[in-house]
Each structure stands twice: as C-alpha cells, then as structure tokens.
Amino acid sequence: MTANTDTALSASLQAVLDGRWADTRKVVRDHIQAAGLVPQAGVPLADYRARMLEAMAAMVPLGFPAQGFSSDDAPGDPGAAITAIETLGYGDLSLMVKAGVQWGLFGGAVENLGTAAHHREYLSGLIDLDVLGCFAMTETGHGSDVQQLETTATYDAATQEFVIDSPTPSARKDYIGGAAEHARYAAVFAQLRTAGPGQDRQGYGVHCFVVPIRDEAGHDLPGVTTSDCGYKGGLPGVDNGRIVFDQVRIPRTSLLNRYADVDPDGTYRSPIESDNRRFFTMLGTLVRGRVTVGASAGAAGRLALTLAVKYALHRRQFEGPGDGGALLLLDYRTHQRRLLPLVARAYAFALAQNAVTAQLHEVQSVPADTVDPDAMRRLESRAAAIKVGHSSLASHAAIEARTACGGAGYMAENRLPLIRDDLDVFTTFEGDNLVLTQLVAKDLLTAYAADVDDLDTVGWVRFAASMARDVALEKTAVRQILQSVLDSSDEAPEDSDLTDPETQLALLTGREDHLVRTVAARLRRATDDDADAFEVFTQTQDHLIKAGQAHIDRLALESFQHAVEELPADSPERAVLATVRDLFVYSTLEDDLGWFLMHRFVSVERAKAIRRGVNDLCERLRPVADDLVDAFGVPAVALDVPMLG
C-alpha cells in the first residue's frame, strides 16, 4: 500500500482547519518558508539568541504584531495576532516564545493593564522593537501561586516614587524570557504597599509596574541585577534570565493603573473594592497569553505528527506476504494505532483552538469597560481548558512521533527531538496544566460565580459544598437523559452506532456530568460540623482533576461536531472529517474504558466493539493519512529533513 494523495481533499480539510484567519496563517507560513525558520541543533546560545532577535525584527513589516493592539487610527485584530504566533509553531518555537513574550505578554500587560498615557509612551516602540520588554511575574518561590509573590512596590509620597525590592532570595524573578540579554524593560508584578495621609501603610495585593532594567548599551541599571539561566531543556533561542531588585525607584506613573491608582499623596483608589476580585480581573485581561501558548503548542505537535506520518509512509520494515517486499510502517496496525488516533485528536483540538481564539477576539474587540463579566469568565475557563488539552496532546504527540521514527527520530537533523524538547515546557508555563485542570473543574462546580473571587481554598470548598445539592440534582437529570439514549440502543455490539453524533456527545457529556455530580456530593462533607474543609479539598483533588479532563474532551468534541455540520452534506471532506471525528471519540472512549465499564456507561460487549472500532477506523483512514497531515499546512522547509529524503 502506498500513500493516496488527493490535493483537493487536503486543501479542503486545510480550509476547515485554517478557519477564520486563513490569510494570516498563509502570511506566516510563507515567511517561515522564505526565511528558513526551523529549529537547529549545535548553535551556540549567543548566536541562536541573536538570530531569533533578528527574525523577530523581520516579522514587524508583516503587520501582525501591530494587529494585536488597538489605536485611535485602527482597531486591533486580536484573533489575527494570536493566529500568527500560533502558526510560528510550525517553524522554530524559540521564535514563537520570543514573539509571544514581546507582543503578547509584555505588550499585553501594557495595553490591558495600562491606560492612555502608557499606550502613548510604550506601544509604538514595543511593536517595532525599539522598546524590548519581558514579563516578570514568576519568582523562585512562587510560580502558580501569583497572589503570594514576594517582590514589593512600596510608595514613597515624599518623592512620588515606587520602590521595587526583592526582600528575600525567593523573591527573585526567575525563568523570565528576555531577561538574560535583550529586554530593557520589565512588566514587574509586585505587592503594592502605600499609605494615604494619616494612614498606616498597608498592602493592596499584586499590581503590575513598568520597570527599566537595562540601559541602551545593555548594562544593568542601578539596583537591578540580572543573570542568565543558561542552557535549558529546550528553546535555546530564548534568553531566559533572573532579576533581583534592590530598592529600585520608579515614577508613580509607572504603575499600570487601569484597575487601580495611587494619588500623589499615597491614597489608593480602585473601582474594584475587593483585593481578590481586582487581582483576578487584572489576570483575566492577560488571557491572550494562555490562548497563544496552547495554540502554538498545538501547531508544533501537528508538525511532529506530520513528520512521523510521512516517515511511516516512506520507511519500509520487515518482509511482507508474497513477493511484495517489505511493508511501509503505516501498513502495520500497531503503527496506525500509534499515530492516527493522535492525528484525530490533533484535529479536534485545532478546531477547539479556533473556537476559543474567536471567543477571545470577540471579547477583546470591544472597549474594556464594556466587556460582559460573564463572557470574560467563560473565556478564561475555556482558555484554561483548551490550553491544557492542546499542550498535553502536543507534548505527548511529540514523544510518540519521535519514538515512532526509531533511530531516525532521535537524530537532531530530523528535528523531532528538538521539537519534543522545545514543547516540554508548554505544559507548565502560562499555567501548570494540573493546576489549570483543577481550575476548570472548580469553575464547573461554581458556575463561574463571581463570589468565589473573594475566597481562599477553604472558603471555596465551603461555597462549592453549599451548591453541591443543586449541582447533584441538575447532573442527575442529565444522567437520566443519557441513560435513556444508551438504553434505546439494544443492537448487537458490532452494530453499535457509536458513530452517531448524539450518542457520542451523550457519552462524553454523561461522563463529565457524572464526575461533577459525584465530586459535588463528596464536597458536601465539608458542611459537616466536624469537617476540615481543607482536608476535604485535598482528598477530592483527584476527582476534581478527572472532572476537568472530562470537560476538556467534551469541549473538543463539540467543536469537532460543529465543524463537520458546517460542511456540505455530500462533500468528500465532510465524510473524511466525520471519520476522523469518530476515531477521536472511539480512541477517547478506549483510553478511559475502565471508567466507562465501572460506571456501566458501556457494556462489556460494547467495550469490545469500541476496541474493534478503533482498528476499523484506523484502517479506513490509512489511505488518506498523507492528506490528513498535509491539511495541517506545515511549510515545506519544516519537512525538509534527511529521513524523508
């Protein structure tokens, strides 16, 4: 068997995957191709970093860096900006991270947390790279727990300055992209402390400040000490570094003051009274970084799968029957099972990513003071969910792709180990995936209630416990609906219509609802008089994570089903895409078959049919495997490797 390449089919599928911002994807693909932007091995750090800075400067004329920002002359195009950086994942992830830090994180902090004066001072320069910045949030002692950062920003009314200080060794800003060499400014997150006339100084929580860290010659400014993280597990073109502040004075106006300000006399003012709610509101405006990270990881994962599938259509191994010679790797069922379910999952999350990018575009295309808080909370939750699903998939796909190519996959010249290593950190930056999954599950239980912004962990558990009865009743009703769907199908297992979209959604929704209902019931123990709410929470964390993971799968399936339904009923691409969707569902069910069996969502015979179904779907998709990966639209230069020669 050989590859059956259908240019029309792959082009039609690519149009579905490229979606709303297809033109932007083409511009970036063409740029990757023309500039040869692919990861390289054996390049000294200094040279690699310089190359990435030059490559970033070459992207400014393409226009998409400016599209990420609004101005009086032209509205921004957040969706195009995210899509452009996502597509860089088909090239060199070092460049994607450099661009994401500059225009997404540093630029996003200035635009979304600053006001007009900050925009006038910084935005033009940060777009064209006259103002190189970094995003100084993470500290040695605090990564995910941002509220507990130790860096301080103490206001001195006598000089109308903030004093930025790292009071402990664990307050050092750590792993900061751009801090080792290129950045001259930092968006510094620090605990704001001030006192109005006649008041004692007090803290108002974490705020963001623009702090100069280097002069024009690249030397540290007085009171600032930067250092280099050196070689990392991947991303050699990103100059990650550390920053320590020793009583660094900055003007009062360096506070990014969209949500809070300090008067010259030290009086603190904010339209949001609650410190917790203000903190989460500020972080919520930076959701673009999380969306971009998930998207870019997905692109790199698709690149890895494309390399592996094409190698499996090129490499022959062991003698086949008769005189046909050795079989192609992808003719073996084991190899099909290894790669094709991951390709199907990559389709699912690419489509889910398109949906969350469009959702962010709508939220961030209107003035900040007109954004619907509920829409913002829904976006934050979905962004967290898709970031987890997409980056976890990409990391796993890169590992499988590497091993599926054997010794060739381990050679740096074939890029798979470089992609694998670069992708590894995507599961922990812009939110650790385990923490984000827990956040997703908590949102499911509290229905995005704004009240939880003021609560610590114990308070949240008690709040969720108070809602648990309602959650359990609601989910029980959903469970009854699901059971009616499953009970109505009494055909033989081999004839089970698990390719029916309603049945597929019922299964994944039912799993999610069952998990949410039962975790709610477990949390109700926190209302007992002798209950330790924190202990109840820690004992239920594994259940929360499982519920969050089920929710992520369901979101991906909904996006997939919507994409299939949008295509003409009789089109070849709809038929193929529906088959890819079925493989996504069957393989998802198979991966969690123990749960579905234990909770009697499927019978033993239907479980056997699911395993057979994965085999059958892999066999059906084998002839179009090349088309499926060609539809990802990976630039030819990224596939120009010796193992495919």
C-alpha positions in Angstrom: 0.0 0.0 0.0 1.2 3.5 -0.8 0.1 7.0 0.0 -3.0 8.1 -1.7 -2.5 11.8 -2.0 -5.6 13.9 -3.0 -4.6 17.5 -3.3 -8.2 18.7 -3.4 -9.1 16.7 -0.3 -6.1 18.0 1.7 -6.8 21.6 0.5 -10.5 21.3 1.6 -9.5 19.9 5.0 -6.9 22.6 5.4 -9.5 25.3 4.8 -11.5 23.9 7.6 -8.6 23.8 10.0 -7.3 27.2 9.0 -10.6 28.8 9.7 -11.4 32.5 10.0 -7.8 33.8 9.9 -6.6 31.6 7.0 -5.0 34.6 5.3 -2.9 35.3 8.4 -1.7 31.7 8.5 -0.6 31.9 4.9 1.5 35.0 5.5 3.3 33.4 8.4 3.7 30.1 6.6 5.2 31.9 3.6 7.6 33.8 6.0 8.7 30.6 7.7 9.4 29.1 4.2 11.2 32.1 2.8 13.3 32.7 6.0 14.0 29.1 6.7 12.8 29.4 10.3 13.3 25.9 11.6 14.9 24.7 14.9 18.6 24.0 14.8 21.0 21.9 16.9 24.5 22.7 17.9 24.2 26.5 17.6 25.9 28.5 20.5 23.4 30.2 22.8 24.6 33.7 21.9 24.3 33.1 18.2 20.9 31.4 18.5 19.6 34.3 20.6 20.9 36.9 18.2 19.3 35.0 15.3 15.9 35.0 17.0 16.0 38.7 17.7 16.8 39.4 14.0 14.0 37.0 13.0 11.5 38.8 15.2 12.5 42.2 13.7 11.9 40.7 10.2 8.3 40.0 11.3 7.4 43.6 12.1 6.8 44.5 8.5 4.3 41.6 8.1 1.9 43.6 10.2 0.6 41.1 12.6 2.5 42.5 15.6 0.5 45.7 15.3 -2.7 43.8 14.8 -2.5 42.8 18.4 -3.1 46.3 19.6 -5.8 48.9 19.2 -5.2 52.6 18.4 -7.2 55.7 17.6 -6.4 55.2 13.9 -7.2 51.4 13.6 -8.9 48.8 15.7 -6.8 45.8 16.6 -7.3 42.3 15.4 -6.6 40.0 18.4 -7.6 36.8 16.5 -5.1 37.5 13.7 -2.4 38.3 16.2 -2.9 35.0 18.1 -3.2 33.0 14.9 0.1 34.5 13.6 2.0 33.5 16.7 0.3 30.1 16.7 1.5 29.4 13.2 5.1 30.1 14.2 4.8 26.8 16.0 5.3 25.2 12.5 8.8 26.8 12.5 11.0 27.5 15.5 9.3 27.6 18.9 12.1 29.8 20.2 10.9 32.5 17.8 7.3 31.9 18.9 8.2 32.3 22.5 10.3 35.5 21.9 7.4 37.0 19.9 4.9 35.9 22.5 6.8 37.5 25.3 7.4 40.8 23.5 4.0 41.3 21.8 1.8 39.0 23.8 2.9 39.2 27.5 4.8 42.4 27.8 2.7 44.2 25.2 -0.5 42.7 26.6 0.3 43.9 30.1 0.9 47.5 28.9 -2.2 47.5 26.7 -4.6 45.7 29.0 -3.4 46.9 32.4 -2.2 50.4 31.4 -4.1 53.5 30.4 -3.7 56.0 27.5 -0.5 57.6 28.9 1.2 54.2 29.0 -0.1 53.4 25.5 1.4 56.6 24.1 4.7 56.0 25.8 5.3 52.4 25.0 3.0 50.7 22.4 4.6 52.1 19.2 8.1 51.2 20.5 7.2 47.7 21.7 5.6 46.9 18.3 8.6 47.9 16.3 11.1 46.6 18.9 12.5 50.0 20.0 11.2 49.0 23.4 12.2 45.4 24.2 10.5 44.0 27.3 9.9 41.0 29.4 7.2 39.7 31.7 8.4 39.4 35.2 5.8 37.5 37.1 7.2 34.1 38.2 9.6 34.1 41.2 11.9 31.5 42.6 9.5 30.8 45.4 6.2 31.3 43.6 5.0 30.2 40.2 1.4 29.2 40.1 0.5 31.0 43.3 0.8 34.5 41.9 -1.1 36.2 44.7 1.7 35.3 47.1 4.5 36.9 45.1 7.1 38.5 47.4 8.5 41.3 45.3 7.3 44.6 46.8 6.4 48.0 45.4 6.4 50.5 48.2 5.1 54.0 47.5 7.2 57.0 48.8 4.9 60.0 48.9 7.8 62.4 49.5 9.4 61.6 46.1 6.2 60.3 44.4 8.1 57.1 43.5 7.5 53.4 44.0 10.5 51.4 45.4 10.7 48.0 43.8 12.5 45.5 46.0 13.3 41.8 46.2 13.2 41.3 50.0 14.1 37.6 50.1 16.1 35.2 48.0 12.8 33.5 46.9 11.5 36.9 45.6 14.0 36.7 42.7 12.2 36.9 39.4 13.0 33.6 37.7 12.9 31.9 34.2 11.9 35.3 32.6 12.1 35.2 28.8 14.2 38.1 27.6 15.6 39.0 31.0 19.1 37.4 30.4 20.1 39.7 27.5 17.7 41.5 25.3 15.0 43.1 27.4 15.4 46.7 28.6 12.1 46.9 30.4 10.1 44.5 32.5 6.4 44.3 33.4 7.0 43.6 37.1 4.3 42.1 39.2 4.7 43.1 42.8 2.8 43.6 46.1 1.7 47.2 46.2 2.1 49.0 49.6 1.1 52.5 50.3 -0.5 54.8 52.9 -2.7 57.8 52.4 -2.5 61.0 54.6 -2.8 60.0 58.3 -3.0 56.2 57.5 -0.7 53.4 58.3 1.0 51.7 55.2 -0.9 48.6 54.0 -0.8 46.2 51.2 -3.3 46.1 48.3 -2.2 42.9 46.6 -0.3 42.2 43.4 -0.1 45.0 40.7 2.0 45.5 37.6 4.7 48.1 37.0 6.8 49.0 34.0 10.4 49.0 35.3 13.5 49.8 33.2 16.2 47.2 33.8 18.9 48.0 31.3 20.4 51.0 29.6 20.9 51.4 25.8 24.3 49.6 26.0 22.7 46.6 27.7 24.1 47.1 31.1 22.0 46.6 34.3 20.6 49.8 35.7 21.5 50.8 39.3 19.8 48.4 41.8 19.0 45.8 39.1 20.9 42.6 38.9 20.1 40.2 36.0 21.6 36.8 35.4 21.4 34.2 32.8 19.5 30.8 33.2 21.9 29.4 30.6 21.1 26.2 28.8 17.6 24.8 29.4 15.8 21.6 28.3 14.9 23.3 25.0 14.2 26.8 23.5 17.8 27.7 23.1 17.0 30.9 21.2 15.1 32.4 24.2 17.3 34.3 26.7 15.7 33.3 29.9 17.1 35.1 32.9 16.6 36.2 36.5 16.1 39.6 38.0 16.8 40.9 41.5 15.7 44.4 42.6 17.4 46.3 45.3 15.4 49.5 46.2 14.9 50.4 42.6 13.0 53.7 42.3 10.5 54.3 39.5 8.0 57.2 39.0 4.4 56.9 40.4 3.2 56.8 36.8 5.0 53.5 36.1 2.1 51.7 37.8 -0.2 50.3 35.1 -3.3 51.8 36.5 -6.3 50.7 34.6 -7.8 49.0 37.6 -6.1 50.9 40.5 -4.1 54.0 41.1 -2.2 55.8 43.8 -2.6 59.5 44.2 0.5 61.7 44.7 -0.2 61.8 48.5 -0.3 58.0 48.6 -4.1 57.4 48.7 -5.0 54.2 47.0 -8.0 54.2 44.6 -9.7 51.4 42.7 -13.2 50.9 41.2 -13.0 47.3 42.4 -13.0 47.2 46.2 -12.1 43.6 46.7 -8.4 42.8 46.5 -9.1 39.3 45.3 -11.6 40.4 42.7 -9.3 43.1 41.4 -6.4 40.6 41.2 -8.5 38.1 39.2 -9.8 40.9 37.0 -6.3 42.0 36.1 -5.1 38.5 35.4 -8.2 37.8 33.3 -7.2 40.6 30.9 -3.9 38.7 30.2 -5.8 35.6 29.0 -4.3 36.1 25.5 -1.0 34.6 26.6 -2.6 31.4 27.7 -4.6 31.1 24.5 -1.5 31.7 22.4 0.6 29.1 24.3 -2.0 26.4 23.8 -2.3 27.3 20.1 1.4 27.3 19.4 2.0 24.1 21.2 -0.7 22.5 19.1 1.0 23.7 15.9 4.3 22.2 16.9 2.5 18.9 17.9 1.0 18.8 14.4 4.4 19.4 12.9 5.8 16.4 14.8 2.9 14.2 13.7 3.3 15.2 10.1 7.0 14.2 10.2 6.1 10.9 11.8 3.3 10.0 9.5 5.3 10.9 6.4 8.2 8.8 7.7 5.8 5.9 8.2 4.7 6.3 4.5 8.4 6.3 3.5 10.1 3.7 5.6 9.7 0.0 4.9 10.4 -2.6 7.6 10.2 -6.5 7.6 9.2 -8.7 4.7 5.5 -8.6 3.7 3.5 -11.6 2.3 4.3 -12.9 -1.2 6.7 -11.0 -3.3 5.5 -7.6 -2.3 8.7 -6.8 -0.3 8.8 -5.0 3.0 5.7 -3.2 4.2 5.5 0.5 4.9 5.4 1.3 8.6 1.9 2.7 8.4 0.6 -0.6 6.9 1.1 -2.2 10.3 -1.9 -1.9 12.6 0.3 -1.2 15.6 1.8 1.8 13.9 -1.6 3.0 12.7 -2.9 2.8 16.3 0.2 4.7 17.5 -0.2 7.7 15.2 -3.7 8.0 13.7 -5.6 8.5 17.0 -3.2 11.3 17.8 -3.8 12.8 14.4 -7.6 12.7 15.1 -7.1 14.3 18.5 -4.9 17.0 16.8 -7.9 17.8 14.5 -10.2 18.0 17.5 -8.1 20.4 19.4 -7.1 22.5 16.4 -10.8 23.1 15.9 -11.4 23.8 19.6 -8.5 26.2 19.5 -10.1 28.1 16.6 -13.3 28.4 18.7 -11.5 29.8 21.7 -9.5 32.2 19.6 -12.7 33.5 18.0 -14.2 33.8 21.5 -11.2 35.9 22.7 -11.4 38.0 19.6 -15.0 39.0 20.3 -14.3 39.8 24.0 -11.2 41.8 23.3 -12.5 43.7 20.3 -14.7 45.9 22.4 -13.6 48.6 25.0 -12.5 47.0 28.2 -15.1 48.8 30.3 -17.9 47.3 28.2 -16.9 43.7 28.4 -19.5 41.4 29.9 -18.0 39.9 33.1 -19.8 36.6 32.5 -18.4 36.4 28.9 -14.9 37.1 30.4 -15.3 34.3 33.0 -16.4 31.9 30.3 -13.5 32.8 28.1 -11.0 32.4 31.0 -12.4 28.9 31.8 -12.4 27.8 28.2 -8.9 29.2 27.6 -7.6 27.2 30.5 -9.3 24.0 29.3 -8.0 24.2 25.8 -4.5 25.2 26.8 -4.4 22.1 29.0 -5.8 19.8 26.3 -3.8 21.2 23.4 -0.4 21.4 25.1 -0.8 18.0 26.8 -1.6 16.5 23.4 1.3 18.2 21.7 3.8 17.1 24.2 2.6 13.5 24.1 2.4 13.6 20.3 6.0 14.8 20.0 7.2 12.0 22.2 5.2 9.3 20.3 6.3 10.8 16.9 10.0 10.7 18.0 9.8 7.1 19.1 7.7 6.0 16.1 10.6 7.1 13.9 13.1 4.9 15.7 16.7 5.9 15.4 16.0 8.4 12.7 13.6 10.2 15.1 16.4 10.6 17.6 18.7 12.4 15.2 18.7 16.2 15.7 18.9 16.7 11.9 15.4 15.2 11.7 14.2 17.8 14.2 11.8 15.6 16.3 14.0 15.6 19.4 14.3 19.4 19.1 10.5 19.8 18.8 10.0 17.4 21.7 12.4 19.3 24.0 11.0 22.7 23.0 7.5 21.6 23.7 8.1 20.2 27.1 7.8 23.5 28.9 4.5 24.3 27.3 2.7 22.1 29.8 3.8 24.2 32.7 4.2 27.8 31.6 1.3 30.2 31.3 -0.3 27.9 33.9 0.7 24.5 35.0 -1.6 22.0 33.4 -2.5 20.2 36.6 -3.4 23.5 38.3 -5.4 24.7 35.3 -7.3 21.4 35.1 -8.3 21.9 38.7 -9.3 25.5 37.9 -11.5 24.2 35.1 -13.2 21.7 37.4 -13.8 24.4 40.1 -15.4 26.6 37.6 -17.8 23.7 36.7 -18.8 23.4 40.3 -19.3 27.1 41.0 -20.7 28.1 37.5 -18.2 31.0 37.2 -19.7 32.6 40.3 -18.0 36.0 40.9 -18.4 35.4 44.7 -15.5 32.9 44.7 -13.0 35.6 43.8 -13.0 36.7 47.4 -12.5 33.2 48.8 -9.4 31.2 49.7 -9.3 27.4 49.2 -11.2 26.6 52.4 -13.8 29.3 51.6 -14.2 28.0 48.0 -14.8 24.4 49.3 -17.5 25.7 51.7 -19.1 27.7 48.9 -19.0 24.8 46.5 -20.4 22.5 49.2 -23.3 24.9 49.7 -24.0 24.5 45.9 -23.4 20.8 45.8 -27.0 19.7 46.3 -28.2 21.8 43.3 -25.3 20.6 41.2 -26.1 16.9 42.1 -29.8 17.4 41.3 -29.0 19.1 37.9 -26.5 16.4 36.9 -28.8 13.6 38.0 -31.3 14.9 35.5 -28.7 14.9 32.8 -27.7 11.4 33.7 -31.3 10.2 33.3 -31.4 11.7 29.8 -28.1 10.0 28.9 -29.3 6.6 30.2 -32.4 6.9 28.0 -30.1 7.4 25.0 -28.0 4.4 25.8 -30.9 2.1 26.8 -32.6 2.9 23.5 -29.8 1.1 21.6 -30.1 -2.6 22.0 -28.4 -3.7 18.8 -25.5 -6.2 18.8 -22.2 -4.7 19.9 -20.7 -5.0 16.4 -23.6 -2.9 15.1 -23.5 -0.3 17.9 -24.0 3.1 16.3 -21.3 5.0 18.3 -20.7 7.0 15.1 -24.0 8.8 15.8 -23.1 12.4 16.9 -25.8 12.5 19.6 -24.6 9.2 21.1 -21.0 10.4 21.1 -21.9 13.6 22.8 -24.1 11.9 25.3 -21.3 9.6 26.3 -18.7 12.3 26.9 -21.3 14.7 28.4 -22.5 11.9 30.6 -19.0 11.1 31.9 -18.4 14.8 32.7 -21.8 15.2 34.4 -21.4 12.1 36.5 -18.0 13.2 37.7 -19.2 16.7 38.5 -22.2 15.3 40.3 -20.2 12.9 42.4 -17.4 15.3 43.3 -20.1 17.7 44.4 -21.5 15.0 46.6 -18.1 14.4 48.1 -17.6 18.1 48.8 -20.8 18.2 50.7 -18.9 16.6 53.6 -17.3 20.0 54.1 -20.6 21.2 55.6 -20.4 18.7 58.4 -19.8 20.3 61.8 -16.6 18.2 62.4 -15.3 18.5 58.9 -11.9 20.0 58.0 -12.7 21.8 54.7 -9.1 21.9 53.5 -8.7 18.1 54.1 -12.0 17.5 52.2 -10.5 19.5 49.3 -7.2 17.7 49.2 -8.9 14.3 49.4 -11.1 15.3 46.5 -8.4 16.8 44.2 -8.0 13.6 42.1 -11.7 13.6 41.5 -11.7 17.3 40.5 -8.9 16.7 38.0 -10.8 13.8 36.4 -13.9 16.0 36.1 -11.8 18.8 34.5 -10.3 16.4 32.0 -13.7 15.0 31.0 -14.9 18.6 30.4 -11.9 19.3 28.2 -12.7 16.3 26.0 -16.3 17.3 25.7 -15.4 20.8 24.6 -13.2 19.4 21.9 -15.9 17.1 20.6 -18.4 19.9 20.4 -16.1 22.0 18.3 -15.4 19.0 16.1 -19.1 18.2 15.6 -19.8 21.9 14.7 -17.1 21.9 12.1 -18.5 18.7 10.5 -22.0 20.1 10.4 -20.9 23.2 8.7 -19.7 21.3 5.6 -21.9 20.3 2.7 -23.6 17.0 3.4 -22.4 15.3 0.3 -18.8 16.7 0.2 -15.8 14.3 0.4 -14.2 16.4 3.1 -17.2 16.0 5.4 -17.2 12.3 5.1 -13.4 12.1 5.9 -13.7 14.7 8.7 -16.6 12.7 10.2 -14.5 9.6 10.2 -11.6 11.5 11.9 -14.1 12.7 14.5 -15.3 9.1 15.1 -11.7 8.0 15.6 -11.2 10.8 18.1 -14.3 9.6 20.0 -13.6 5.9 19.9 -9.9 6.4 21.0 -11.1 8.7 23.8 -13.5 6.1 25.0 -10.9 3.4 24.7 -8.3 5.4 26.7 -10.9 5.6 29.6 -12.6 2.3 29.0 -12.1 1.2 32.6 -14.2 4.2 33.9 -17.0 3.7 31.3 -17.2 0.0 32.3 -17.1 0.5 36.0 -19.8 3.1 35.9 -21.9 1.0 33.4 -21.9 3.6 30.7 -21.0 0.8 28.3 -21.4 -3.0 28.4 -18.5 -5.4 28.2 -19.7 -6.3 24.6 -19.9 -2.7 23.6 -16.4 -2.1 25.1 -15.1 -4.8 22.8 -16.8 -3.1 19.9 -15.0 0.1 20.8 -11.6 -1.6 20.6 -12.6 -3.1 17.3 -13.9 0.3 16.2 -10.5 1.9 16.7 -8.9 -0.7 14.5 -11.6 -0.3 11.8 -11.4 3.5 11.8 -7.6 3.4 11.5 -7.9 1.1 8.5 -10.4 3.4 6.9 -8.2 6.4 7.4 -4.9 4.7 6.3 -5.4 5.5 2.6 -5.8 9.2 3.3 -3.2 9.6 6.1 -1.0 11.7 3.9 -3.9 14.0 3.1 -4.8 14.3 6.8 -1.4 15.6 7.7 -0.9 17.7 4.5 -4.1 19.5 5.7 -2.1 20.8 8.7 -0.3 23.1 6.2 3.2 22.6 7.5 5.7 24.7 5.4 7.8 22.5 3.1 11.0 23.8 4.8 10.0 22.3 8.1 9.6 18.9 6.4 13.0 19.1 4.6 14.8 16.5 6.7 17.1 13.7 5.8 14.8 10.9 6.9 12.2 12.0 4.4 14.7 12.3 1.6 
